[in-house]
Amino acid sequence: MIKRYYNFSILIAAYFILTLSCQGYKIVDANSSVIDIDKNLSEQEFEEIELSKYRDSISKEMDKIINHCSITMEVGCPEGLLGDFISDLSILFIRKKFPENEFNPDFCILNNGGFRSSLNKGSITIGDIFQIMPFDNHLLILEIQGEEMNDLIKYIKDKSTTNISRKSGVPLSGIRLKISGDKVNRCMISNKMYDPLKTYKVLTTNYLASGGDDMVFFKNCRTLLNTKLLLRDVIIRYIEELGKNNIKINAQIDGRVQVLQ
């Protein structure tokens, strides 16, 4: 019988890059091996057989149920269940992960444009979280004060009073605003009145810290800590941990951003 030989490591690597790059997987190891192929089996058929093994493995991981959600969560303006939930879990997770006071964030700000799907009522799979957060954005803690902090508050006010798309509204945790017309009547941070002379620590993503979604006020802020944690991984780990303790996912609008008519 005549045999054909292929170095299959290139094919496998290419499959992982093309199929999984949007999901955030990274190749950390690669092995090559020589595989003999019967001459009656076409190269395309052989590749499909081998690659299907990896697809099946990945599909099994993506379909893994990690918890259950009691209510459908979506983005919203001036606030939404999904934004409240993810910003809350982010700051809780980071405060527990980095308990040192110097890294303890006062508040968290994210963006609705980064959430590409809703979290539906029912079973939650790892694949569901990849649908919501397909980007490899990691969490940073920045120092912000003075003019930049005032610009951040104005940004929240403008985004919260212009409901023109699903990107309107700003996911927040640790900060509460009461807006009347074109003015912010009250701003509370960590349950205290906003002090324009104070330096605050804000938790956000590297995308927003670089000025993404028009958050240009972050460009002059000092990075206090790069957690090196992907926001998506933090969401998965938080939800999974609650699931292990038989705590279902739930959230409710609490009026952290109030727009008065």
C-alpha positions, -999 to +999 in steps of 0.1 A: +000+000+000+013+034-009+014+059+019+014+097+019+029+117+048+020+151+062+033+173+089+000+181+106+011+207+131+007+235+107-029+225+099-038+223+135-022+256+144-040+273+115-073+258+126-069+272+162-059+306+149-087+310+124-115+293+144-107+305+179-090+339+176-124+356+180-130+336+212-098+345+229-081+312+230-043+312+225-019+285+214+004+278+243+020+246+230+023+229+196+034+194+187+041+180+153+037+144+143+039+124+111+006+107+102+003+082+074-027+085+051-042+059+029-039+069-008-077+063-012-085+091+013-083+126-001-063+152+016-094+173+022-113+144+037-083+136+060-080+172+072-118+173+080-116+141+100-086+153+121-099+188+126-133+176+136-117+161+168-107+196+178-140+212+169-158+186+191-135+192+220-140+230+218-178+227+214-179+205+245-161+232+265-183+260+251-215+241+259-204+236+295-232+249+319-217+270+347-248+284+363-284+295+357-299+330+353-332+339+369-340+368+345-329+379+311-303+407+313-298+433+286-280+466+282-300+497+289-301+535+293-296+552+317-288+518+332-295+481+323-294+448+342-265+435+322-243+465+327-251+467+364-244+430+369-211+429+350-197+462+365-207+450+400-191+416+396-160+431+381-153+454+411-162+427+436-139+402+420-109+427+417-114+439+453-112+403+465-083+394+442-062+425+451-072+433+487-044+458+492-059+492+499-036+509+474-053+489+446-088+490+459-109+507+432-134+533+442-157+526+412-159+508+379-169+520+345-173+499+313-192+504+280-224+489+266-208+487+232-185+460+245-214+437+254-224+420+221-253+399+234-278+396+262-276+371+291-308+351+287-329+335+314-320+299+319-288+279+317-255+299+313-228+283+293-192+294+287-202+300+251-228+324+263-202+346+280-180+345+248-211+357+229-215+386+254-178+395+256-159+383+225-130+407+230-097+401+248-101+432+270-083+431+303-089+451+334-068+480+347-070+502+377-062+539+369-058+570+390-081+598+380-086+633+394-094+669+386-103+678+351-103+642+339-127+632+366-150+661+358-149+650+321-158+615+331-189+626+350-199+648+321-194+618+298-217+596+320-243+624+320-243+628+282-244+591+276-272+586+301-295+613+286-291+604+249-308+571+243-302+567+206-287+532+204-278+501+224-244+518+231-262+546+251-259+544+288-228+536+308-223+504+330-212+516+364-205+503+399-195+523+430-207+556+415-242+570+416-255+601+398-287+621+398-291+641+366-316+669+360-317+684+326-281+693+316-268+692+352-255+666+376-273+674+408-255+648+429-226+624+424-217+598+450-186+577+449-182+548+473-211+561+492-195+595+497-201+628+480-178+634+451-147+655+460-132+673+431-099+676+449-096+639+456-077+613+435-099+583+427-091+548+416-112+535+387-115+500+374-119+498+336-106+479+305-075+485+285-096+494+255-114+523+274-081+533+291-066+540+257-095+563+248-119+538+233-156+547+230-146+584+233-133+581+269-104+603+260-101+616+295-084+583+305-054+590+282-037+612+308-044+589+337-017+569+354-021+531+354-020+520+390-023+483+383-026+461+352-045+431+366-037+410+335-071+395+338-095+394+309-129+408+317-144+378+300-125+354+323-135+374+353-172+371+343-169+333+338-150+327+370-175+348+391-206+331+376-190+297+378-181+302+415-217+312+423-229+282+405-207+259+426-224+274+457-259+269+441-264+306+438-284+315+407-276+347+388-299+376+394-299+414+392-322+444+395-322+481+385-313+501+416-313+536+404-276+542+404-281+566+375-313+587+378-324+611+351-350+635+363-374+651+339 
